[in-house]
Amino acid sequence: MDINYIPMHDLFDPLNDAVQADAPFDRASFYYKSCASTNDLAQTYLLHAAEGTVFIADHQYKGRGQRGSKWTSESGKNLLFSFILYPEWLTIDRVFSLNVVTSLAIYDALVDYFPKGIAIKWPNDLYYLDKKLGGILIETNIGEGYKIKAAVIGIGLNVNQLHFESANFTSLAIDSGNSFDRSLLLTHIMDAFGGYYAHLQNGMDNLLWERYINKLYRKTGFHTFATTNGWLEGSILSVNRAGELVVAGRNGTQSCYKSKEIVFI
């Protein structure tokens, strides 16, 4: 398997020097033409590679999504990468905040291309209108004192692929009619993540959560959901610190749902 190790600043041009300067870690990248999964690669190097090290692949033959679901992607068309964090200052009760800052970083990168229509779909997807653009897979190791010893953040983003098996998927190229520089997009996401991660480290959870909730898919109005208790006509209120979706029914009753306990219809 071919691999190149190149400093991130030599491989990608920074989009925002100010944000880059605020990044809490130096980044380096490993590039693979093909691998089982970039998350698996990152796990192999965990505790040995520096914080912020990125693993990038053109193709994954065992790509994974949340809870063991598969992630398939046409080779060389999309953005598939994972990176390592050591947020030992982060307690387990704040673990969903990693999802928050990752989602916001991708959102910020995408709205530069699509000022309208981009949304964060709880718990781990990015949408354009009603179709999936990408997903996030976060895996953590818990250390002493219920703190996060290490984390691997995996991101898959549909960029230049034009055909999908599912009608629920889309790409930047489909929605714009243009092709995109994946390297530039990666740089933008990582720069934005560096800024948000620094805010999280500085305890700015409330502001991050507020921004995250405001960017949620189907945040306004009543929508139909399938839950473990049956059908629900409800309105999304928020996401609590445990990462549960808070929904109010038409009668005003509020309920909290974990991932897989509620499905958007």
ABEGO torsion letter per residue (X at the ends): XBBBBBBAAAABBBABAAAAAABABBBBBBBBABBABAAAAAAAABGABBBGBBBBBABBAABBBBGGBBBBBBBGABBBBBBBBBBAABBAAAAAAAAAAAAAAAAAAAAAABABGBBBBOAABBBBEABBABBBBBBBBBBBGGBBABBBBBBBBBAABABBABAABBBAAAAAGBBBBAAAAAAAAAAAAAAAAAAAAAGAAAAAAAAAAAABBGABEBBBBBBAAEBBBBBBABBBAAGBBBBBBAAGBBBBBBBGABBBX
